[in-house]
Amino acid sequence: MAKLLRFAVVGGLGTALNLGLFYLLADLGRVSPSVAAVLCFAAAVTSNYLLNHAWTFRAEMDGERPSPGRYVRFVAVSLVGLGVNLAVLNLVLVLLHPALKVFGQAAGIACGVVTNYIGSDRLAFRRKLHWRYPA
């Protein structure tokens, strides 16, 4: 349960980064909401990978440094969450027409959290398997 809580805290920080940048790009800067969501995703996924590696999944990492392979797996897992995010964002924008598009983005992020946690725990930050050969 503590790991899930740490994941949620890191996710909250990533969400704040994502939403702040999204507001600047889409609501103030008039960048397309889908383009802004992808740009915000790139910033947040990198921040989340580093924080999750250092804090949330520290025990699984056993002193291992961040690696390109784990980052790629984390990004792959997060891309599934991004797909959910974009679908929900656009659904909210089409159906509800909110005054601020950032509300659609918040709904999209909320819908991707469970997928991202399970994928991170099972794929991106799993312990390395050490095989022993029979004697």
N, C-alpha and C positions, 0 to 999 in steps of 0.2 A: 504494500500500500504506500510506503514511503517513496518508492520509485515512481509510482504513478503521480503522487503529489509533486515530486520534483519535476517530472515531465510536464505537468500542468503549469508549474511556475515558469519554466523555460518557455513553454508554449504561450503563456500570458505575455512574457516579454517580447517574444516574436510577434505576437498579435498586435501589441502596442506599436512596435516598429512598423509592421505591415500597415496597420490602419492609419498611422500618422503619415507615412509616405503616400498611401493611397489617397488620403484627403488632399494632400498637397498636389498630387499629380492629377487626379480625376476631378475633384471638386473645385480646386483653385486653378489648376493648370490646364484644365480641359483636355487632358489626355484621355483617349478612349478607355472606358472602364476595364475592358478585357486586357488591353496593353498594360495599363497601370497595375492590374492584378498580377500579371506575369513578372513585371519589374519588381514589385513588392515581394513576391514570392522568392525571387532570387536573393534579395537582401536578407529576408527573414530565414530562409532555409540555411544559409551559410552561418548566420548567427546561432540558430538553433542547433546545428550540428556541433559547433564548437562547445556550446554550453552543455548540451546533452553528453557529449564525450567526456568533458571535464567533471561534470557533477552528477547528472542523472544516472548514467551507466558507468560510473567510475569503477565499481567493483568488477564489472564484466571486462573492463579494459585492462585491468591488472597492470597499470603503469604504461601500457602501450600508448604511443603518441598518435595524434590524429593521422589518418592515412587517406590517400586518394581512393583506395578501394572501398573503405567504409563510407567515405563521403559520397561516392557514386551510389552505393546501396541506399544511403539515407536520402539522397536526392530522388532516386527511383521510387522509394516508398512515398516520399513527399509529393511526387508528381501525381500519384493516385489521388492523394488528398487535394492537390490543385485541380484535378479534373472535377472532383466533387464540388470544390469551391466555385469554379467557374460556372458549373451547371446551376448551382443554387443562386449565385450572384445574378446571373442573367434571368433566371426564373423570377426572382424577387423584383428585378427591374421591370420586367415585362408585365407581371401581374399586379404589382403594388405601386409602381411609379413613385418611389419615395423621393422626397425633396432633396435629401442627401444620399448619394449613391453608397456612401460608406456603410449604411445600414445593411444593404445587400451584401457587401463584402463581409461584414461581421457575421451574418447568417451563414455565408459560405464557409468561413473559417470554422465556425462551430460544428458544422456537419462533417468536416474532415478529421476532427481530432481523434476519434476512436480508431479509424483506419491507420492514421499515422502512428499512434502509440503501439498498436499490435505489430505493425510492420517494423517499427524501430526496435522493439523488444526482440522480435523473432528473427529479423534479418540483418538490420544495420549494425546493431550493437551486441549481437550474440557472442558468447565466449568462443574463443578459438577451440576447436576440437583437437585434442592431442591423441593421436592413434598409437596404440601399443601393438606391436606385432607379437604373436605368440612365440615363446621360446622354443 
